[in-house]
Every structure is written in structure tokens, then in C-alpha cells.
Amino acid sequence: MNTQNYFVHPSSLVETTAVGEGTTIWAFVHLLAGVRVGQNCNICDHCFAESGVVLGNNVTLKCGIYLWNGTTLEDDVFVGPNVVFTNDIHPRSKNRDYTLRPVLVRKGASLGANSTILAGTTVGRYALVGIGAVVTRDVPDYALIYGNPARQHGWVDETGEKLLADGPGCWRSADGQRTYCETDRGLQPKD
């Protein structure tokens, strides 16, 4: 990648060369070698990413995000300020034999400020995790979850608006323009 195609604030330390065009990396960010960052990402102040972290295109990391090896954020993911990611279920100081438990945040999902994402979980496509939620298990596509531990409180569309019931296993947007059906992975837009 060419550093002329993205912006790095002078106070940041970017050891990776895999940064996509149009990405902005603000003050006091540290990206280790082996991190992959897609195009048009916005990485705000005081973020850190370990080797092995993957960010898709159009990812937004607000301030105070620390991403550990095994974390993958797909395209269009939003991560609010101070969201906590983990990658080890049984952490101990100086344990070199820990078991890496990857975290996957699927396309278009949003994680609210101060939420915590447990190692080994997947947050589904376009899911919305509320502020301060503690995510201890996988989140279905389009699910609205919040609380400690996080529980599902409905469904949302691609814009984050809560969906309305539209018959057994079916949901619709408030404007009636989009409909969705329940599947084993969450919701699926109707054709």
C-alpha cells in the first residue's frame, strides 16, 4: 500500500503496510505489523491493534478501542467508544499456552459505547449491540441486543431502526419498504 493514499496523524505509530486507500488514522493510534486495514476506514484517537487483526472496508473505530489477535471486523462495522474485545476465556499473566478464541463482527453491525465482546463470539450482520452490553454468546443477524448479560430485545434493519412484526416469523421496516423473515442465523431480507 502507498502512504500517499491514506492519512496517518504524526503522533501515531503504524507498523503495518496493509492500509487501504482513503483510510484516516488519527492521533495516538498504534497498529502493529500484520494488521490489515481496508479502504475508507476511520480509526479515532487512542486505538491499538495487535498482529492478526483484520478490518474490512468502511470500518469506524471510535476512541479507546483495543483489538487483539483474532479479531475480525467485516465491512461497514461501527465500534463505539471504549468497546472492549477479549480473545482468551481463561486469562493468566505470562500464560504463553492460552487458547485464542477469535471474535468476528459481521458486515454492517454496530457496537454501542462501552459494550464488551467475549472471546469466541460472533456478532451477526447488521446487528445492533446497545451501550454497555456484555455479549457472552453469538448475536443473530439483524438482532437488537442490550443488557448484562446481553439479551435480544427485537430486530433492526440496515439503518438500525427497530422492525415491526408483520406476521409469523416476518418483520418489516417502519416505512413498510423492506421486509425480513426469520432464519436459523437471524433475519434475512425478503426478495
N, C-alpha and C positions, 0 to 999 in steps of 0.2 A: 504494500500500500504506500501511497505517496503522502507525506505530511502536508503538502500543499492543498490536499483535498478535504482536510478536516482541521478543526481548531483545538489547540491544547493551550490552556492557561499556563503562563510561565511558572507558576508555583506547583504545577502537577508533575508527577513522575510517571511517564508512560513507557514501560519496558517492552510492550508488545508492538509488533509492526502490523498486526491484523486489525486495523481500524478502518471502517467503511467511510466512503465519501459523504460529506455533509454532517458528520458527527461533531458534536460540541462537547468538550471535556473541560469543566470549569475548575475552580481553584481547589488545591489541596486534595486532588484525586491521585490514587496510586493504583495502576494497573500492572500486574506482574507479566513477565514473559509467558506466553502460552494462553493468554486471554484472547478471545475472538469477539470483536465488536462489529455489528452490522452497520448499515448505512443510516444516516439521519437520526442517530441516537442523541439523547441529551443526558449527560451524566453531570449531575449537580455537585456542589461543594462537598468535601469530606466523604468521598466514597472510596472503597477499596475492593479489588477483585483479585483472587488467587488464581494461579495457573489452573487451566482446565475449565474456567468459567466461559460460557457462551452466551452472548447477547445477540438476538436477531435484529432485524431492521426496525427502525422507528420505536425503539425502547426508550422509556423515560425512567431514569433513576433520580428521585428527589434526594435531598441532602441526608447524609448519615447512613448510607447503605453499605453493608459489608457482605460480599458474595464469596462463598467458599467453594473450593474444588468440588465439582459435581453439580453445580447449579447451572441450569439452562433456562433462559428466558426467551421464548419464541417471539416472533414479530408482534409489534404493536402492544407490548406489555407495558403497563404503568405500575411503578412501585413508589408508593407514598413515602414521606419522610420517616426515617428510623425504623423501617421494617426489618425484622430480624430473621435471618436464614440460618439453619443448622445443617450439619452433614454427618453427625455422629450421635447415635442414640445413647451411648454409654461413655461420655467423655471423661477422660482422666488425664491429668498432667503428665507429659512425657510419654504417653502411650503411642508407640510407633506402629502397633498392630491393630489399630482401630479399623472398623468396617465402614467404608464410605457408603453412605446412603444418599444417593442423588436426589435433588429437588428439580422438578420440571414445572414451569409455569407456561401453560399453553397460550396460543395466539389470542391476543386481544383481552386477556384477563387483566384485572386491576386489583391491586393490593392496597388497602387503606393504611394510613399512617399508624405506626406502632404495632402493626399486626406481627405475629410470629408464625413462621412456617417450619414445622417439624421435619427433620431429616426423613427422606424416603417418601414424601408426599408429592402428589401431582395436583396442580390447580388447573381445572378444565378450561376449555376455550370460552372466552367472554364472561367467565365467572367474575363475580364482584365480592371481594372479601372486605368486610366492614372494618372500621377503625378499631384498633386494639384487639382484634380477633386472634384467638390462638388455634391455629389449624393443626389438628392432630391426625387427620385422615384425608384421603383423597376427596377432592371437590369436583362434583359433576360439571359438565359443560353448561354454561348459562345460569348456574346456581347463584343465588344471593345468600351469603352466609355471614354470620357475625356471632359474637359472644365468646365466652371462655368456659369450656371448650366451644369452638365454633360449631354452630348448627345451622341447617338450612332453614331460611325464612321466606322462600319464594324463588322466583325466576326473574331474570333480567334479559333485555335484548342487547344488541351490539353497542348501543349508546349508554347502557347502564340503567335504563328506565325499567321499572318493575312491570312485569307482564300480568295480564288479566286472564282468568280462567275462560276457556272457550270450548267447553265440553270435556268429556272424559279423556285425560291424558293430552289435552290440547291447550295451547295458550296463545294469546295474541297481544300485539303491542297496543298501547293506549289509543293510537291513531287508527287502529284497525288495518294498517297497511301490511303488517307482517304476522305470520302465524308459525307456530312451532309445535312439534309433537315430542312426547317423552320417549326416550330410548334407554338402553342399559347404560349409556355413558352420560346421560343428561338429556338436554333438549337438542333437537335437530330442526333447522328451519324447513318449513314445508315448501315444496316447489311451486 
